[in-house]
């Protein structure tokens, strides 16, 4: 008993960041419960949320990097999970700043949900058993449903119902897969003796099937095919900063989780992942081509980007995972920047349609140029880190191809590269309309607040800077 | 003094572009002067390089090296990307041509009235990346410039172009991006198969490199990698090196362009403003030829020899098909664009010969075509500026109204059709000489190419006769607009014309520089 208690006490020291997030939630809830419904209190709630994130960041950064099993092997804290947490917090802080510079006056409840999602992601990052994986993933999912539905507009309800139904289905499939793995090994902990001894005793296809079903959960979070159907609708209907959050934070958790699952199943998963990647890239890309709404386009292109992120995981090895995490880190800044830019544009045009962006660059030269930087980064052209990240994932898969000679790697490589060329068509729509089209007469002549431009420029600078000095991120992984 | 000259070529335009972007609107007119100033400084640097180039050394000169990116791939090794610049006898003519063409284009751009700040900023970005392509000696760095060229070009065509400019810009960027993707595959395969032997020894693991000087030496291939001669890896049933070579052939072939990958070019040319057409024909297409020689044939000499027929047939196909297409055009600019395709075919033909005459001829043809096509597009610009109409049948007997102009046109046209004494002849002559001399090709291939010369004489002289001779007549009451050349046009066309004649009667200026490098290239 005493031993148990001391183990728990010792374990809590490794989840100080999570505890600080819970305290932040409590503080905001108290503020909401006893405060008034005016913008001062909303700002206070926002400030509390941001402070919590920053505090959590410092707590994460000071966590010992040595691998440590905590809470009876339910969780494991190591260097990888710490890096994942740092990325998640970077994304969260980025979104919080986005909310502020764009003067979105969100209710305090939103920050509670955001914090709750981050808690779920944190536990997902350190999860070491299928149970903790499932519970934390569901925390993230359920909070995301609420986040999307909270707007209360009818249109939003449609998106959130779609989100909920597909989420529930993918969760069910994942649970089914987990139950297979449990039945096959008699243990839920990835690195337990029982699990490790029993998993090789099963036929490969059994394990592979179970693994593929288990993937459903993280793939849904990644918005990768075939669990991508919710993405465009949700992207279109949700307020931009929240989309920006949903477009990046759950992806981080999902990538790290897939990496864990890959380590937990000793079978060759390249074919499954390869098919998922090909599907995601092709579906996302070709559906994005015909979009007229910029946020919907980002939804579809996010599906394709998810495919690119998975490429590094398919080349299952340390360098591949590093390539994927580098991709994630770069994608974080690109995605936040791109959504911030779209938000700034819709502030002036009151719509998310491409055609309403016509001629904006003539009034806002800098906005147009930075928009161009983000879009070519998303395509993956030099001199942006979008190129470096694609270069790395393709290098890792090429390396795999040359050492194993499996043709699926070659197909993914060829398709990925050619789809890069396809993607330029829809990503360039943004600068195309801003630069090449004539401005409409209805354009209001408001000026852009300098704070927004400064924040956007910083993001753009990071996206460019990581091309010239990728070691900034590389050292952390 | 000469330490950072090459970096200046890249960074001066880059800094100037940034400077122009931040100019206040009331100083907008300054952007034009800045651009001309920078182009002039770059031209002077190019001339200086040209004169201080040591012809007795065959390697790269004016080298600059700096460590740039080191990516640790864990147990795989390290990827080493360096910032290396240098020129040799193959790239120096191209750099000089760049200086000439950008100077001409900068002067020709002075009439731009629509959003000049943005125009000149993009123009300078383009300048910077084109120079970068010719002097980068690291594959990654080269690719950066090669890819970055597309963006400014996209906007320059898309914003300042003609009627269907958006379509042309999109077509241009998608076509050339697909080409870049092929090059990227080769870059990945090469970079991850070649190591820097000294560095690998000190690090104790593979140090992958993109350095041109190491890539061109098969001794640096990692044993067991796909490029290793003994690995015997096949892709899609072909040996890896052949596949990579074909990818380069297509990738750079799109850029050059060779038939059947040329369809973006007429569209881009017809829509682009005059100055941008000059840049496009004068120097941008040469990146394709130069890169194919340096990377395609330099890194895969055996494959280039094996596929000499394919390269030569692509070249001849371009010559003939381009010429026939030019014959059929009624829009003067489209005619010139197709004649570009036709004349660039000689570059591939010369390269395919894989002997000294052929490769020298190819390089000379690129240089001469750069000057002559700049002239031709400026000539189209002269007519278009006056009447905003380029249809050949709308003009007749211009010679009587515009004698100066007609003189220049005759010079440019005869230069293009290969009149001895003008630079075009030298390039075509040596390319054909090489192609006839080599044992790699049968004689009917260059014989067909000679037919292309005849065809080019036909369409050029026919155009000359239709537009300039006979009774003066202009469609739609535009007689009073048909004035002779103004000062700007005189300066541009006459100086280019002078260069065309200079390099026509004194080819040794250029050949003495390229011969040493080509020798070294062939006897590796």
Boltz contact constraints between the chains, C-beta under 6 A:
constraints:
  - contact:
      token1: [A, 318]
      token2: [B, 74]
      max_distance: 6.0
  - contact:
      token1: [A, 319]
      token2: [B, 73]
      max_distance: 6.0
  - contact:
      token1: [A, 319]
      token2: [B, 74]
      max_distance: 6.0
  - contact:
      token1: [A, 319]
      token2: [B, 76]
      max_distance: 6.0
  - contact:
      token1: [A, 381]
      token2: [B, 147]
      max_distance: 6.0
  - contact:
      token1: [A, 382]
      token2: [B, 144]
      max_distance: 6.0
  - contact:
      token1: [A, 382]
      token2: [B, 147]
      max_distance: 6.0
  - contact:
      token1: [A, 382]
      token2: [B, 148]
      max_distance: 6.0
  - contact:
      token1: [A, 383]
      token2: [B, 144]
      max_distance: 6.0
  - contact:
      token1: [A, 394]
      token2: [B, 188]
      max_distance: 6.0
  - contact:
      token1: [A, 398]
      token2: [B, 188]
      max_distance: 6.0
  - contact:
      token1: [A, 398]
      token2: [B, 192]
      max_distance: 6.0
  - contact:
      token1: [A, 402]
      token2: [B, 226]
      max_distance: 6.0
  - contact:
      token1: [A, 417]
      token2: [B, 181]
      max_distance: 6.0
  - contact:
      token1: [A, 421]
      token2: [B, 177]
      max_distance: 6.0
  - contact:
      token1: [A, 421]
      token2: [B, 178]
      max_distance: 6.0
  - contact:
      token1: [A, 421]
      token2: [B, 181]
      max_distance: 6.0
  - contact:
      token1: [A, 424]
      token2: [B, 177]
      max_distance: 6.0
  - contact:
      token1: [A, 435]
      token2: [B, 159]
      max_distance: 6.0
  - contact:
      token1: [A, 436]
      token2: [B, 158]
      max_distance: 6.0
  - contact:
      token1: [A, 436]
      token2: [B, 159]
      max_distance: 6.0
  - contact:
      token1: [A, 436]
      token2: [B, 166]
      max_distance: 6.0
